[in-house]
Amino acid sequence: MSHLMNTYARLPVAFSHGNGSWITDTKGKVYLDALSGIAVSTLGHNHPELVAAIAAQAGRLLHTSNLYRMPQQELLADKLSALAGMDEVFFCNSGCEANEAAIKLARFFGHQQGIDSPAIIVMEKAFHGRTMATLSATGNRKTQAGFEPLVSGFVRVTYNDLEAVRAIAEHNKNVVAVMIEIVQGEGGINIANVEFQRGLRQICDENGWLLICDEVQCGMGRTGTWFGFQHAGIRPDVVTLAKGLGGGVPVGACLTSGKAAGLFKPGNHGSTFGGNQLATTAALTTIEVIEKDQLIANAEAVGRAIREDLALALSGTSGIVEIRGQGLMIGIELDRPCGELVTRGLDAGLLINVTADKVVRLLPPLTFSAEEGRELVARLSVLIRDFLAA
Ligand SMILES: *Cc1c(COP(=O)(O)O)cnc(C)c1O
């Protein structure tokens, strides 16, 4: 028996190596990877430039700690700030840590304005992580059960319901921020509509609140723009990143601008590993390749083609509720629980995911080619049709 703590219902497969969008298991079977390790391996597997950059950095320095300056970290902060239109960056190692930084920052911001019990508006079906604060911000009772008492200071509203946010603005003077995923990942690929995003920006401005965008899953090119909020042309005060940022190397970031910048001083927050040489080199190289190979345009075009081809291939199939998404962040909602499709996918040589019980989730590498997109649609549409017919 394994000594691993039983925190995952693991699939009975292990992989030995990968190449681009293809990954091979320990028995030699090859799979098309339409999940990228949950939006992490954005350059696909074994990308030659990323491998070379990581290897070269490992041969120089892995880590020195944030007691010292790190040129790579400064370069990455410059680059991310330019891409996102932000001012400052704090580096950590994961999505929940990036969100913890954002939550601490929002509370700190509130206290500076004399609000002793600052609150953050969060969304139904949100996912922000598994630490106590991010779990409390998450909108899923099941993942919270058994871990009470939760961290206080979160007020929940329905996604895309601007009136609910306005109502809270009138009555709750403790609110200091709104936290939102522009495209909810774990919650089932739900997209914040443009009016909602712009409305939130306006309400935050009117009330002096921070707008925090959790772009841990939908950021870094996934939706066909660098960041999800760029579709609506808004600028958040705080942006959190992780998953795809390092192309597979753990790294997270919390970006701030305007009134959210300049708040933290030495001693207010920190991380031992955060943004070390290995992690920031991986992120810099990932961004370089995304730009050089125009992978954001690729994500937009290939993602659109996949959604259109899926709609065609599944048209007239009863049991399909909706096919939705942006770029290479795609959900196919069925009218019934469909977790079983994941193992059926393995049999068919396809890595996919099911989230929110009924939503098939696709998060292919940003390097996914048009041909791989067609192969994905061919394999997946058969799986879904057979599943729904059974
Ligand atoms: C995955 C995810 C997180 C948590 O990231 P970890 O690296 O697992 O801590 C937070 N927010 C969103 C939107 C995510 O998709």
The ligand as an SDF file (V2000), in Angstrom:
LIG
                    3D

 15 15  0  0  0  0  0  0  0  0999 V2000
   -5.9320   26.3500   -9.3320 C   0  0  0  0  0  0  0  0  0  0  0  0
   -6.4900   27.6310   -8.8930 C   0  0  0  0  0  0  0  0  0  0  0  0
   -6.1040   28.2060   -7.6770 C   0  0  0  0  0  0  0  0  0  0  0  0
   -5.2160   27.5130   -6.6890 C   0  0  0  0  0  0  0  0  0  0  0  0
   -3.9400   27.3100   -7.2040 O   0  0  0  0  0  0  0  0  0  0  0  0
   -2.9230   26.3180   -6.4370 P   0  0  0  0  0  0  0  0  0  0  0  0
   -1.6450   26.5060   -7.2030 O   0  0  0  0  0  0  0  0  0  0  0  0
   -3.4890   24.9430   -6.5500 O   0  0  0  0  0  0  0  0  0  0  0  0
   -2.8340   26.7780   -5.0330 O   0  0  0  0  0  0  0  0  0  0  0  0
   -6.6150   29.4560   -7.3690 C   0  0  0  0  0  0  0  0  0  0  0  0
   -7.4450   30.0960   -8.1990 N   0  0  0  0  0  0  0  0  0  0  0  0
   -7.8280   29.5680   -9.3750 C   0  0  0  0  0  0  0  0  0  0  0  0
   -8.7270   30.3430  -10.2770 C   0  0  0  0  0  0  0  0  0  0  0  0
   -7.3850   28.3120   -9.7530 C   0  0  0  0  0  0  0  0  0  0  0  0
   -7.7920   27.7740  -10.9070 O   0  0  0  0  0  0  0  0  0  0  0  0
  1  2  1  0
  2  3  1  0
  2 14  2  0
  3  4  1  0
  3 10  2  0
  4  5  1  0
  5  6  1  0
  6  7  2  0
  6  8  1  0
  6  9  1  0
 10 11  1  0
 11 12  2  0
 12 13  1  0
 12 14  1  0
 14 15  1  0
M  END
$$$$
